[in-house]
């Protein structure tokens, strides 16, 4: 748990450093405004995804309800988890890219894309293995029927993704 948290924090620190130190290669104000608007929208989407995922895990992911944050001890495939396996991490990936968009720098956004790619690799190769070990065959069946990431879960996107 601590290693995963350290991994995600390091990705976010790198994204913020990219915002600060990457050069601005264009002075196109329209592009800068578009990036900032999409960055702000992405942050809102990321907060929504993380919030829904966290609340769902808190309600259904524990044998005994606790007030403090803890890793789920029960398999969850309801709510947002019925249409994507990793909504919280997907929110983190969107947040990474959105943070770099807020700088309005193309180089930072490209770097954020690479950070997001590293986040996806971490999810698919580390967190998936942990989930398979923890929940066994039930999780393997879930993997067959549920994609790792999807925006179809959110009603706002159902209209656009038809």
Z-matrix of the N, CA and C atoms (Angstrom, degrees):
N
C 1 1.448
C 2 1.530 1 110.54
N 3 1.329 2 117.18 1 -45.57
C 4 1.464 3 120.87 2 -178.97
C 5 1.520 4 111.39 3 -66.64
N 6 1.346 5 116.52 4 -37.06
C 7 1.468 6 120.00 5 179.32
C 8 1.520 7 110.56 6 -66.37
N 9 1.337 8 116.39 7 -39.99
C 10 1.464 9 119.47 8 178.21
C 11 1.516 10 111.01 9 -63.66
N 12 1.321 11 116.36 10 -43.77
C 13 1.455 12 120.63 11 178.89
C 14 1.526 13 110.56 12 -61.97
N 15 1.325 14 116.98 13 -43.26
C 16 1.469 15 121.21 14 178.56
C 17 1.535 16 110.67 15 -62.56
N 18 1.329 17 116.64 16 -38.75
C 19 1.465 18 120.51 17 179.06
C 20 1.523 19 110.80 18 -62.17
N 21 1.337 20 117.10 19 -49.80
C 22 1.458 21 120.77 20 -178.43
C 23 1.531 22 111.21 21 -65.98
N 24 1.318 23 117.28 22 -39.78
C 25 1.467 24 119.66 23 178.34
C 26 1.519 25 110.46 24 -62.94
N 27 1.334 26 117.36 25 -40.90
C 28 1.467 27 119.36 26 178.91
C 29 1.527 28 111.29 27 -63.71
N 30 1.331 29 118.21 28 -37.31
C 31 1.464 30 120.00 29 176.57
C 32 1.530 31 111.05 30 -63.79
N 33 1.327 32 116.72 31 -41.24
C 34 1.466 33 119.88 32 179.14
C 35 1.526 34 111.71 33 -67.82
N 36 1.317 35 117.43 34 -38.12
C 37 1.469 36 120.53 35 177.11
C 38 1.526 37 109.44 36 -63.50
N 39 1.321 38 117.37 37 -43.02
C 40 1.469 39 120.49 38 177.40
C 41 1.529 40 111.47 39 -61.72
N 42 1.339 41 117.11 40 -39.34
C 43 1.469 42 120.21 41 178.12
C 44 1.524 43 110.77 42 -63.20
N 45 1.315 44 117.40 43 -42.70
C 46 1.468 45 120.86 44 180.00
C 47 1.528 46 110.38 45 -67.44
N 48 1.331 47 117.15 46 -40.86
C 49 1.462 48 120.38 47 176.93
C 50 1.525 49 111.14 48 -62.89
N 51 1.334 50 116.82 49 -37.59
C 52 1.465 51 120.31 50 176.51
C 53 1.532 52 110.13 51 -62.08
N 54 1.324 53 116.30 52 -41.58
C 55 1.463 54 119.74 53 177.80
C 56 1.523 55 111.37 54 -59.35
N 57 1.309 56 116.04 55 -39.59
C 58 1.455 57 120.39 56 -175.67
C 59 1.523 58 111.97 57 -77.56
N 60 1.329 59 118.05 58 -44.53
C 61 1.453 60 120.71 59 -167.99
C 62 1.529 61 116.31 60 -103.43
N 63 1.315 62 119.09 61 -13.91
C 64 1.467 63 119.63 62 179.70
C 65 1.528 64 109.49 63 -70.09
N 66 1.333 65 115.83 64 145.10
C 67 1.469 66 118.15 65 -179.40
C 68 1.530 67 111.45 66 -76.56
N 69 1.308 68 115.66 67 153.05
C 70 1.455 69 121.36 68 172.88
C 71 1.525 70 106.36 69 -90.42
N 72 1.336 71 117.02 70 112.90
C 73 1.464 72 119.66 71 -174.44
C 74 1.524 73 112.51 72 -91.14
N 75 1.312 74 116.72 73 -10.99
C 76 1.457 75 119.92 74 177.28
C 77 1.526 76 109.24 75 -139.71
N 78 1.280 77 115.57 76 149.50
C 79 1.470 78 120.34 77 177.87
C 80 1.534 79 110.38 78 -106.99
N 81 1.313 80 117.13 79 22.80
C 82 1.449 81 122.51 80 179.96
C 83 1.532 82 109.21 81 -68.62
N 84 1.318 83 117.01 82 109.44
C 85 1.468 84 121.68 83 -175.98
C 86 1.532 85 112.19 84 -68.83
N 87 1.324 86 117.26 85 -33.97
C 88 1.467 87 120.16 86 179.50
C 89 1.528 88 109.90 87 -64.24
N 90 1.330 89 116.52 88 -44.92
C 91 1.460 90 120.96 89 178.31
C 92 1.532 91 110.48 90 -61.54
N 93 1.306 92 116.20 91 -41.53
C 94 1.466 93 120.56 92 179.70
C 95 1.529 94 110.70 93 -62.09
N 96 1.326 95 117.07 94 -43.78
C 97 1.472 96 120.86 95 179.23
C 98 1.523 97 110.85 96 -65.49
N 99 1.330 98 117.37 97 -42.00
C 100 1.461 99 121.28 98 179.08
C 101 1.534 100 110.10 99 -61.24
N 102 1.324 101 117.09 100 -44.98
C 103 1.461 102 120.51 101 178.95
C 104 1.528 103 111.55 102 -62.03
N 105 1.318 104 116.15 103 -41.80
C 106 1.467 105 119.80 104 -179.27
C 107 1.531 106 110.57 105 -66.60
N 108 1.327 107 117.37 106 -41.13
C 109 1.471 108 120.57 107 178.95
C 110 1.531 109 110.49 108 -64.23
N 111 1.333 110 116.64 109 -47.10
C 112 1.466 111 119.33 110 178.51
C 113 1.529 112 111.12 111 -65.75
N 114 1.321 113 116.87 112 -35.54
C 115 1.468 114 120.26 113 176.85
C 116 1.517 115 111.68 114 -62.92
N 117 1.328 116 116.73 115 -44.39
C 118 1.470 117 120.36 116 178.93
C 119 1.532 118 110.55 117 -65.00
N 120 1.330 119 116.68 118 -42.64
C 121 1.464 120 120.16 119 177.12
C 122 1.517 121 112.04 120 -62.82
N 123 1.327 122 116.40 121 -39.29
C 124 1.460 123 120.70 122 178.00
C 125 1.521 124 112.34 123 -64.63
N 126 1.319 125 116.12 124 -37.98
C 127 1.469 126 119.56 125 178.00
C 128 1.520 127 110.07 126 -64.46
N 129 1.316 128 116.77 127 -41.84
C 130 1.472 129 119.98 128 177.95
C 131 1.526 130 110.18 129 -62.65
N 132 1.328 131 117.37 130 -45.53
C 133 1.466 132 121.62 131 177.95
C 134 1.528 133 110.97 132 -60.36
N 135 1.325 134 117.08 133 -43.18
C 136 1.461 135 121.05 134 179.96
C 137 1.522 136 111.51 135 -63.01
N 138 1.318 137 116.70 136 -41.42
C 139 1.468 138 120.15 137 178.28
C 140 1.522 139 110.38 138 -64.04
N 141 1.329 140 116.62 139 -41.49
C 142 1.468 141 120.53 140 178.73
C 143 1.533 142 110.30 141 -62.45
N 144 1.338 143 117.14 142 -48.04
C 145 1.469 144 120.37 143 179.90
C 146 1.520 145 111.68 144 -60.72
N 147 1.326 146 117.11 145 -46.58
C 148 1.466 147 120.23 146 -179.82
C 149 1.519 148 111.50 147 -64.35
N 150 1.309 149 116.30 148 -38.27
C 151 1.461 150 120.36 149 -179.92
C 152 1.530 151 111.44 150 -65.95
N 153 1.317 152 116.34 151 -48.13
C 154 1.469 153 120.45 152 179.39
C 155 1.526 154 110.51 153 -62.46
N 156 1.332 155 116.68 154 -44.26
C 157 1.468 156 120.25 155 -179.65
C 158 1.527 157 110.92 156 -63.38
N 159 1.307 158 116.98 157 -44.45
C 160 1.460 159 120.39 158 -179.76
C 161 1.515 160 112.77 159 -63.72
N 162 1.331 161 116.13 160 -43.12
C 163 1.465 162 119.87 161 179.54
C 164 1.528 163 111.31 162 -66.14
N 165 1.324 164 116.17 163 -39.15
C 166 1.465 165 119.57 164 178.76
C 167 1.525 166 110.67 165 -64.34
N 168 1.322 167 116.71 166 -44.40
C 169 1.463 168 119.53 167 178.02
C 170 1.517 169 111.46 168 -64.15
N 171 1.323 170 116.72 169 -38.77
C 172 1.466 171 119.61 170 179.75
C 173 1.529 172 110.94 171 -63.96
N 174 1.346 173 116.84 172 -38.89
C 175 1.467 174 120.34 173 -178.98
C 176 1.526 175 113.49 174 -75.26
N 177 1.340 176 116.73 175 -41.45
C 178 1.462 177 119.49 176 -169.86
C 179 1.528 178 115.12 177 -115.43
N 180 1.334 179 118.63 178 -7.72
C 181 1.456 180 120.42 179 -171.36
C 182 1.507 181 116.77 180 -94.92
N 183 1.340 182 117.59 181 8.37
C 184 1.464 183 119.16 182 -176.55
C 185 1.526 184 111.31 183 -133.61
N 186 1.308 185 114.81 184 139.38
C 187 1.462 186 120.10 185 175.30
C 188 1.525 187 109.74 186 -64.27
N 189 1.343 188 114.88 187 -44.38
C 190 1.462 189 121.78 188 179.43
C 191 1.525 190 107.51 189 -121.09
N 192 1.329 191 117.53 190 126.00
C 193 1.459 192 121.88 191 -179.22
C 194 1.529 193 110.81 192 -68.04
N 195 1.338 194 115.65 193 134.45
C 196 1.458 195 121.21 194 177.23
C 197 1.523 196 109.25 195 -127.89
N 198 1.297 197 116.76 196 161.17
C 199 1.469 198 121.11 197 178.56
C 200 1.521 199 111.49 198 -84.84
N 201 1.334 200 117.03 199 -28.92
C 202 1.461 201 120.02 200 -177.30
C 203 1.531 202 111.10 201 -86.79
N 204 1.334 203 115.92 202 162.55
C 205 1.456 204 122.09 203 178.53
C 206 1.516 205 109.37 204 -75.75
N 207 1.322 206 116.38 205 131.45
C 208 1.456 207 121.09 206 175.40
C 209 1.518 208 109.22 207 -150.79
N 210 1.308 209 114.63 208 158.62
C 211 1.456 210 121.06 209 179.04
C 212 1.531 211 109.30 210 -65.68
N 213 1.342 212 117.76 211 142.31
C 214 1.468 213 118.74 212 -178.83
C 215 1.526 214 111.68 213 -64.95
N 216 1.321 215 115.01 214 143.64
C 217 1.457 216 119.79 215 177.27
C 218 1.529 217 110.99 216 -112.86
N 219 1.315 218 115.94 217 5.33
C 220 1.457 219 122.54 218 -179.76
C 221 1.530 220 108.35 219 -131.38
N 222 1.322 221 116.44 220 139.35
C 223 1.463 222 121.17 221 179.68
C 224 1.529 223 109.95 222 -68.00
N 225 1.339 224 116.53 223 133.95
C 226 1.462 225 121.61 224 -178.26
C 227 1.524 226 109.23 225 -121.40
N 228 1.337 227 115.81 226 124.30
C 229 1.462 228 120.54 227 175.25
C 230 1.532 229 111.13 228 -137.48
N 231 1.315 230 116.06 229 30.43
C 232 1.459 231 121.74 230 178.78
C 233 1.531 232 109.34 231 -113.90
N 234 1.322 233 115.35 232 168.05
C 235 1.457 234 119.90 233 179.12
C 236 1.516 235 111.28 234 63.60
N 237 1.309 236 116.33 235 -135.28
C 238 1.462 237 120.91 236 -178.95
C 239 1.525 238 111.88 237 -65.39
N 240 1.331 239 116.85 238 -23.15
C 241 1.460 240 121.13 239 178.06
C 242 1.523 241 112.14 240 -75.05
N 243 1.321 242 118.17 241 -8.60
C 244 1.460 243 120.15 242 176.85
C 245 1.520 244 111.61 243 -78.96
N 246 1.321 245 117.77 244 -16.77
C 247 1.466 246 118.96 245 -179.96
C 248 1.522 247 113.83 246 -122.55
N 249 1.336 248 119.17 247 -3.70
C 250 1.461 249 121.74 248 169.95
C 251 1.516 250 109.37 249 -156.29
N 252 1.336 251 115.20 250 145.88
C 253 1.461 252 119.85 251 -174.41
C 254 1.522 253 113.66 252 -79.83
N 255 1.310 254 117.70 253 -28.09
C 256 1.465 255 120.67 254 -172.19
C 257 1.537 256 112.22 255 -133.36
N 258 1.318 257 118.36 256 64.58
C 259 1.469 258 118.98 257 -177.67
C 260 1.530 259 113.79 258 -66.98
N 261 1.316 260 118.26 259 -36.99
C 262 1.463 261 120.39 260 179.31
C 263 1.518 262 111.69 261 -66.38
N 264 1.319 263 116.29 262 -44.79
C 265 1.460 264 120.32 263 178.87
C 266 1.528 265 111.10 264 -68.41
N 267 1.319 266 116.84 265 -34.75
C 268 1.468 267 120.34 266 175.29
C 269 1.523 268 109.61 267 -62.33
N 270 1.319 269 116.17 268 -40.25
C 271 1.463 270 120.31 269 174.51
C 272 1.516 271 111.32 270 -61.20
N 273 1.330 272 117.37 271 -39.77
C 274 1.461 273 120.66 272 177.61
C 275 1.527 274 111.92 273 -63.53
N 276 1.319 275 116.46 274 -40.34
C 277 1.465 276 120.63 275 179.46
C 278 1.531 277 110.09 276 -65.20
N 279 1.324 278 116.69 277 -44.01
C 280 1.464 279 120.25 278 177.42
C 281 1.525 280 109.78 279 -62.61
N 282 1.322 281 116.46 280 -39.43
C 283 1.466 282 120.68 281 178.68
C 284 1.526 283 111.49 282 -62.98
N 285 1.325 284 117.58 283 -41.25
C 286 1.465 285 121.04 284 177.90
C 287 1.531 286 111.22 285 -56.80
N 288 1.322 287 115.37 286 -51.06
C 289 1.464 288 119.42 287 -178.39
C 290 1.521 289 110.23 288 -66.49
N 291 1.321 290 117.52 289 -38.77
C 292 1.470 291 121.62 290 -178.51
C 293 1.522 292 111.74 291 -65.04
N 294 1.319 293 116.90 292 -38.10
C 295 1.464 294 120.22 293 177.52
C 296 1.521 295 110.25 294 -60.82
N 297 1.323 296 116.41 295 -42.96
C 298 1.467 297 118.62 296 179.98
C 299 1.530 298 111.32 297 -70.50
N 300 1.323 299 117.98 298 -29.59
C 301 1.470 300 120.32 299 176.95
C 302 1.523 301 111.72 300 -66.30
N 303 1.325 302 116.72 301 -33.37
C 304 1.465 303 119.73 302 -178.11
C 305 1.519 304 112.82 303 -61.95
N 306 1.323 305 116.88 304 -23.33
C 307 1.461 306 119.09 305 178.60
C 308 1.525 307 111.22 306 -72.13
N 309 1.327 308 116.57 307 -22.76
C 310 1.460 309 120.19 308 -177.28
C 311 1.519 310 112.86 309 74.95
N 312 1.324 311 117.22 310 14.87
C 313 1.465 312 122.10 311 -178.16
C 314 1.525 313 109.88 312 -108.05
N 315 1.325 314 115.52 313 124.28
C 316 1.465 315 121.41 314 -179.54
C 317 1.526 316 111.23 315 -60.05
N 318 1.326 317 117.76 316 -43.08
C 319 1.475 318 120.94 317 -179.75
C 320 1.526 319 110.99 318 -59.59
N 321 1.313 320 116.73 319 -41.06
C 322 1.464 321 120.27 320 179.56
C 323 1.527 322 110.78 321 -65.51
N 324 1.334 323 116.96 322 -38.28
C 325 1.466 324 120.71 323 179.29
C 326 1.531 325 110.43 324 -65.43
N 327 1.327 326 117.54 325 -42.45
C 328 1.463 327 120.16 326 176.77
C 329 1.526 328 110.84 327 -62.58
N 330 1.320 329 116.73 328 -42.27
C 331 1.458 330 120.84 329 176.80
C 332 1.529 331 110.00 330 -62.65
N 333 1.320 332 117.35 331 -40.88
C 334 1.461 333 121.82 332 176.37
C 335 1.518 334 111.83 333 -60.73
N 336 1.315 335 116.81 334 -35.37
C 337 1.467 336 121.00 335 175.69
C 338 1.517 337 111.44 336 -62.15
N 339 1.328 338 117.03 337 -41.49
C 340 1.460 339 120.68 338 177.20
C 341 1.531 340 110.77 339 -66.49
N 342 1.325 341 116.23 340 -39.15
C 343 1.465 342 119.00 341 176.87
C 344 1.533 343 110.68 342 -63.33
N 345 1.331 344 116.09 343 -40.51
C 346 1.464 345 120.44 344 177.78
C 347 1.533 346 109.90 345 -62.89
N 348 1.322 347 116.13 346 -40.67
C 349 1.472 348 120.69 347 177.22
C 350 1.530 349 110.43 348 -59.55
N 351 1.340 350 117.35 349 -43.24
C 352 1.462 351 120.73 350 176.47
C 353 1.528 352 111.17 351 -62.83
N 354 1.334 353 116.26 352 -36.83
C 355 1.462 354 120.42 353 176.86
C 356 1.517 355 111.94 354 -63.69
N 357 1.326 356 116.68 355 -42.89
C 358 1.469 357 121.10 356 178.47
C 359 1.527 358 110.18 357 -63.42
N 360 1.331 359 116.92 358 -44.52
C 361 1.464 360 119.75 359 178.23
C 362 1.526 361 110.97 360 -59.65
N 363 1.315 362 116.77 361 -42.37
C 364 1.465 363 121.03 362 179.28
C 365 1.525 364 110.55 363 -61.35
N 366 1.313 365 116.44 364 -43.28
C 367 1.463 366 120.55 365 -179.93
C 368 1.522 367 110.79 366 -64.32
N 369 1.331 368 116.27 367 -49.12
C 370 1.457 369 119.97 368 -173.80
C 371 1.524 370 113.78 369 -73.51
N 372 1.327 371 117.92 370 -28.30
C 373 1.461 372 118.96 371 -175.96
C 374 1.522 373 114.31 372 -106.77
N 375 1.310 374 118.73 373 -21.10
C 376 1.467 375 120.40 374 -179.92
C 377 1.527 376 110.61 375 -107.56
N 378 1.310 377 116.48 376 -56.58
C 379 1.461 378 119.44 377 -175.28
C 380 1.524 379 112.47 378 -69.43
N 381 1.323 380 117.38 379 -34.31
C 382 1.470 381 119.56 380 177.06
C 383 1.529 382 110.43 381 -64.31
N 384 1.332 383 117.05 382 -42.79
C 385 1.469 384 120.33 383 178.53
C 386 1.517 385 111.08 384 -60.58
N 387 1.335 386 115.70 385 -43.37
C 388 1.465 387 119.55 386 178.97
C 389 1.526 388 111.03 387 -61.52
N 390 1.333 389 116.65 388 -41.24
C 391 1.466 390 120.50 389 179.87
C 392 1.525 391 111.08 390 -66.45
N 393 1.329 392 117.54 391 -38.50
C 394 1.462 393 120.98 392 177.99
C 395 1.529 394 110.08 393 -63.87
N 396 1.339 395 116.86 394 -43.06
C 397 1.467 396 120.26 395 177.92
C 398 1.527 397 111.37 396 -63.07
N 399 1.315 398 115.40 397 -40.32
C 400 1.466 399 119.87 398 -174.92
C 401 1.528 400 112.95 399 -75.40
N 402 1.358 401 116.89 400 -42.48
C 403 1.462 402 120.26 401 -172.76
C 404 1.526 403 114.24 402 -110.84
N 405 1.319 404 118.24 403 -6.39
C 406 1.456 405 122.89 404 172.24
C 407 1.513 406 116.17 405 64.05
N 408 1.325 407 114.64 406 -138.81
C 409 1.466 408 122.43 407 -174.22
C 410 1.524 409 112.33 408 -60.72
N 411 1.310 410 116.54 409 -34.22
C 412 1.467 411 120.52 410 179.24
C 413 1.533 412 110.74 411 -58.71
N 414 1.325 413 116.42 412 -41.17
C 415 1.465 414 120.32 413 179.18
C 416 1.531 415 110.66 414 -71.72
N 417 1.319 416 117.83 415 -35.87
C 418 1.470 417 121.01 416 178.12
C 419 1.534 418 110.95 417 -61.65
N 420 1.324 419 117.01 418 -42.08
C 421 1.473 420 120.71 419 175.92
C 422 1.527 421 110.98 420 -63.82
N 423 1.307 422 115.69 421 -41.98
C 424 1.463 423 122.38 422 178.01
C 425 1.530 424 110.49 423 -59.75
N 426 1.336 425 116.55 424 -40.05
C 427 1.469 426 121.08 425 179.18
C 428 1.525 427 111.44 426 -63.51
N 429 1.324 428 117.17 427 -35.29
C 430 1.463 429 120.93 428 -179.13
C 431 1.527 430 111.98 429 -66.57
N 432 1.341 431 116.58 430 -32.56
C 433 1.461 432 121.04 431 -172.97
C 434 1.528 433 114.63 432 -103.86
N 435 1.328 434 118.07 433 -9.49
C 436 1.460 435 120.89 434 -173.26
C 437 1.525 436 109.93 435 -129.95
N 438 1.344 437 117.87 436 126.13
C 439 1.469 438 119.12 437 178.38
C 440 1.530 439 111.26 438 -71.64
N 441 1.341 440 116.81 439 157.33
C 442 1.458 441 118.31 440 179.14
C 443 1.530 442 112.87 441 -66.08
N 444 1.328 443 117.18 442 -35.37
C 445 1.464 444 121.80 443 -178.45
C 446 1.528 445 109.51 444 -139.79
N 447 1.323 446 116.43 445 142.62
C 448 1.457 447 121.13 446 178.08
C 449 1.526 448 109.70 447 -165.44
N 450 1.314 449 115.91 448 139.11
C 451 1.465 450 119.79 449 175.51
C 452 1.524 451 111.81 450 -92.93
N 453 1.326 452 117.64 451 -3.27
C 454 1.464 453 120.80 452 -179.69
C 455 1.518 454 112.41 453 -66.46
N 456 1.319 455 116.90 454 -15.35
C 457 1.469 456 121.17 455 -179.91
C 458 1.520 457 112.18 456 -68.87
N 459 1.306 458 115.69 457 -30.41
C 460 1.461 459 119.87 458 -175.91
C 461 1.527 460 109.62 459 -89.91
N 462 1.320 461 117.98 460 124.39
C 463 1.463 462 121.09 461 -176.30
C 464 1.524 463 113.94 462 -54.89
N 465 1.302 464 117.50 463 -31.33
C 466 1.469 465 121.15 464 -179.75
C 467 1.523 466 110.40 465 -60.49
N 468 1.339 467 117.52 466 -36.41
C 469 1.446 468 121.05 467 -175.65
C 470 1.524 469 113.31 468 -87.98
N 471 1.325 470 118.97 469 -14.52
C 472 1.457 471 121.09 470 178.43
C 473 1.523 472 111.51 471 -57.36
N 474 1.321 473 117.12 472 -37.56
C 475 1.455 474 121.47 473 -179.64
C 476 1.537 475 110.43 474 -63.74
N 477 1.344 476 117.51 475 -41.94
C 478 1.458 477 121.75 476 -175.61
C 479 1.518 478 112.91 477 -81.77
N 480 1.317 479 118.38 478 -23.14
C 481 1.460 480 121.26 479 -173.57
C 482 1.522 481 113.74 480 -100.26
N 483 1.317 482 118.11 481 13.27
C 484 1.472 483 120.75 482 179.00
C 485 1.495 484 111.20 483 -71.09
